[in-house]
Amino acid sequence: MKNKDPYSIIKNPISTEKAVRIMETDNKLTFVVNRKSTKSEIKKSLEDIYSLKITKVNTAVTNKGIKKAYIKLPKDVIALDIATQIGIM
C-alpha cells in the first residue's frame, strides 16, 4: 500500500466502553484501519492526519475481519485530550 492516502488507511476511531478504559489506563487510542495496512503505514498516517507523536502501534484482527490499531502515546500526551480534539469524547 505504498503512497496511499492517509484517509484510506485510517477508517475511524473507536469510542466503545473498552476503548475509553484503554485510553484512561494505558494512554492508548483505538482505530479501525485498512486490513492490508502495515504498522508503519498506520503510524505515518496518524502522524500526518492528527499531528501526533506515537510511541508504539499494536494491531489485531477481529474474528469479523476488522483490523484494529492500538496507538500508544507518550506520557506527556494525554489520550483523553486527543480523543476530545478528534471529537470522539
C-alpha positions in Angstrom: 0.0 0.0 0.0 2.7 2.5 -0.9 1.9 6.1 -1.5 -1.7 5.7 -0.2 -3.8 8.5 1.1 -3.7 8.5 4.9 -7.5 8.6 5.0 -7.7 5.3 3.1 -5.6 3.7 5.8 -7.3 5.1 8.9 -11.1 4.4 8.7 -12.4 5.7 12.0 -11.7 6.0 15.7 -13.3 3.7 18.2 -15.1 5.1 21.3 -16.6 2.0 22.9 -16.5 1.4 26.7 -13.5 -0.8 26.3 -11.6 1.8 24.2 -12.3 4.5 26.7 -11.0 2.3 29.5 -7.8 1.7 27.5 -7.5 5.5 27.0 -7.7 6.1 30.7 -5.5 3.3 31.9 -2.9 2.7 29.2 -2.9 6.1 27.4 -3.8 4.4 24.1 -6.2 5.4 21.2 -8.0 2.7 19.2 -8.8 3.0 15.5 -10.3 0.8 12.8 -7.8 0.6 9.9 -7.5 -0.9 6.5 -6.9 -4.7 6.7 -3.9 -4.6 4.4 -2.1 -1.6 6.0 1.2 -2.1 8.0 2.1 -0.7 11.4 4.5 1.8 9.9 1.8 3.0 7.4 -0.7 3.3 10.3 1.8 5.3 12.3 2.7 7.7 9.4 -0.9 8.2 8.6 -1.9 9.1 12.1 1.1 11.4 12.4 0.0 13.2 9.2 -3.7 13.4 10.0 -3.6 14.3 13.7 -0.1 15.6 14.2 0.6 13.1 16.9 3.8 11.7 18.4 3.3 8.0 18.6 5.3 5.6 20.8 4.1 2.3 19.6 1.4 0.7 17.3 -0.2 -2.7 18.0 -2.7 -4.3 15.7 -5.3 -7.0 16.0 -7.7 -8.6 13.5 -11.1 -9.5 15.0 -13.0 -12.6 14.1 -15.2 -10.5 11.9 -12.2 -9.5 9.8 -11.9 -5.9 11.2 -8.4 -4.7 11.8 -7.9 -2.5 14.9 -4.8 -0.5 15.7 -4.0 0.4 19.3 -1.9 3.6 19.4 0.4 4.1 22.4 1.1 7.8 23.1 4.0 9.3 25.0 3.5 10.1 28.7 3.4 13.8 28.1 0.4 13.5 25.8 -3.0 12.5 27.3 -5.1 10.2 25.2 -8.4 11.6 26.5 -7.4 15.1 25.4 -6.6 13.9 21.9 -9.9 12.0 21.8 -11.7 15.2 22.7 -9.9 17.1 19.9 -10.8 14.3 17.4 -14.4 14.5 18.6 -15.0 11.0 20.0 -15.4 12.1 23.6 
